[in-house]
Amino acid sequence: MTRFKKLAHVIWECKYHLVWCPKYRYRVLEQGVRRSVEEILESLCSWKKIEILEKNVQPDHVHLVLSFPPKYSIAEVVGYLKGKSAIRVFSRHASIRKRYWGRHFWAEGYCVSTVGLDEEKIRKYVRWQQERDRRMDQLDMLDN
């Protein structure tokens, strides 16, 4: 399998590390709720063809490393995962409804970090491209 993926008009490698937690950071993601959240996230991601590279559901927060195409924004993906998973958690676990009212399960916001190519390698590549273009321009001037 190649590192880069393809769509009709783009070659891409987009990976994100996401972290979010339940409202009030209650430690509710234990035992059955934890397994439910894992299953729910897997089914939601497979439905949108989002690849889960790493998954870790702790009692008070969720860590995911995801890969998805650039046609989706990070805000769109997080909104989808948090929104749909909250609805499904409430429908599967009646006990959660006692602690969280108004169907607000996840805390507002999230932490995201991009995971990808090494920054120094990219900077070196950009400098190399700039130098290469300058040399090509010089060669063109000599040919004329």
N, C-alpha and C positions, 0 to 999 in steps of 0.2 A: 504494500500500500504506500502510495506516495504521500509526502508530507503536505503538499498543497492539494486542494480540491478544486473542481471546476464547475462552473455554471455556464450558461450560454455565452456570456460576454465578460467573464471575470475568472481569474485564477486567484484563490484566496486561502489564507490560513488565519482564522480569527479565533483566538482562545481567550477566555475571561475567567478570572477567579472571583466568585461572588460569595458574599456573606450577608445573611440577614437573620433576624431573631423574632421570636414571638413578642407580642405586645407586653410591655412591662418586664420583659426578659424573664418571665416565669419559666420554671424548669418543667414544662409540660410535654416535651418531646421524649418521653420515656416509654419503654415497653411497647404496647400496642400502637400508641400514637406515632412513635418513631418509625415502626415498620410501615404504618399507613402512609406517612409522609414520604418515605423512600419509594414505596410503590406508586404513589400519586405522581411524584416528580418524574419517575421513570416513564410512566404512561403519558404524561403531558409532553415530555421531551420527545418521545418516540412519535407522537402524533404530529409535531411540527418539524420532525427530522433534526432535532437538536441533539448533538452527541454529548453524553455525560462522560467526561474523561476521569474525573474523580468525584466521589460523593462521600460526605461525612455529616451525619445528622447527630448533633450533640444535644443534651437535654435542654439547652437554652439558646442554641443557634444552629444554622445550617451553613455548611461550606459546600460549594460546587465549583468544579472546573468544567466549563462548557466550551464546546466548539459549535459555532453556527454561522451560516453565511451572512455576508454583509448586507443582504436585503432586509435583515431584521436589525433594528436598533437595540442597544442594550436595555434601554428603558422599556421598550415594547416587550422584550423577552422576560424581564423581571416582573413587569406588571402582569403579564400572562401567567407566569409560574406562581406568583404570590396570590393573585386573585382567584384563579381556578383551584389552587390547592386549598385555600381557606374554605371555599364553598364545600369541597369534598371532605375536608376534615370535619367540618360541622355536621355534615350529613352522616358520617361514619361514627362519630364519637359524641353522643349526647352529653356526656359529662363535661366536655369542653365548653358547651353553651352556658353552663352555670358560671364559669369564670370569665368568659368573654361575652359581652352583650353587643348587640348591633352587628353581629357577623364580622367583627374586626379581630382577626386572629394574629396577623403579622404586624409588627411595628412599622411605622412609616420609615421609608428610606432603606438603604442598603449600602454595602461597601463593594466596590468593583475595582479590579486591577487587570490590566491587559497582560497576557502572557504571550510571548512571541519571540521574534528574532532579537538577538543581543544588540543593544543600542550602539555599542562601539563598532560592531561589525557593519551596521547600517551606515554610520557616519563615515567609516572607511570606504565603503562601497560608493557613497555619494561623492566623496572626494575623488575616488578613482574615476568615476564617470565624468566628473567635471574636467579632470586632467585629460582623459581620453578624448573628450569632445574638443578640448583646446588643441590637442595634437592633430586631430582630424581636420580641424579648420586650417591649421598651418600647412598640412599636406595639400589641401585643396588650393591654397594660395600658391604653392609651388607649382602645381600642375597647370595653373592658368597663366 
